[in-house]
């Protein structure tokens, strides 16, 4: 078990890293648009039908799903090391790995389901 | 008359005491005096039993690293006036065993440096008759920054990961590995990767970045480690996807 997580480390780091890029570049833009610019009337928001059409496109669905999954991988890696180093509970490694990457799996399935449900 | 400043020094004399203690000494606080000048004043004028390492007093040798008011510093380039009116607390570098007073045990660090093969590795050495390995200025600038390390160990003293896990190979050793990996004359990056891709190698680093903050030579070990992580991750991804290809 331990050996397997060690050999997976480069792959997990790449996913963490990709998630970091998404978190740093995509999320702030979305937050700025949908959290500030549209509600405060700085920009005129797209119509509901327009948004739905954009979100319904297969490419948008894939992009949203992949972004959510990468963000969850980013969280999992950060949280795992926070538990290792911050709380110093590295001896619970198996449990931590299960919690973090199990969380990614559950979260990704939920994201996939929601994206699939889009009309 | 000179201003004066109090230095609060960590003392540890293993033959006399079981625990480190603090002793205070008052030294002149001159504008051109660094902490190391204060320590040498104490050694020469006040208490000859004080032990500390130093050599060049100009930021080249890397011997005089200590903890000054809680921060890892080269004492030869840390001015006393910056800490006026004092007192200034001076302790040995953190994360290392203390031998005596301000002197730490550095065997672990020295061993870690050698494990990453800090020399030019060639698959096959060229005969001397064929001349030297030549390099353009551009090729040299690739690794120049990482070659500035003076082994002062401030980065190890600042690293929270090394503090938690002494098996972590540490910032300076990884930056030194990059210094050779990025050298156009070197062919040893595969051998180094085997050592550094272990968990105590690059993956233990959580990019806190304190190593780069305290580095007196602007080596940027944190940057070296992140760059190495990307190289290592892509290399292992490649060997996973193309297992038959040579690494």
Boltz contact constraints between the chains, C-beta under 6 A:
constraints:
  - contact:
      token1: [A, 6]
      token2: [B, 199]
      max_distance: 6.0
  - contact:
      token1: [A, 9]
      token2: [B, 203]
      max_distance: 6.0
  - contact:
      token1: [A, 10]
      token2: [B, 232]
      max_distance: 6.0
  - contact:
      token1: [A, 10]
      token2: [B, 233]
      max_distance: 6.0
  - contact:
      token1: [A, 10]
      token2: [B, 236]
      max_distance: 6.0
  - contact:
      token1: [A, 13]
      token2: [B, 229]
      max_distance: 6.0
  - contact:
      token1: [A, 13]
      token2: [B, 233]
      max_distance: 6.0
  - contact:
      token1: [A, 14]
      token2: [B, 233]
      max_distance: 6.0
  - contact:
      token1: [A, 81]
      token2: [B, 206]
      max_distance: 6.0
  - contact:
      token1: [A, 85]
      token2: [B, 164]
      max_distance: 6.0
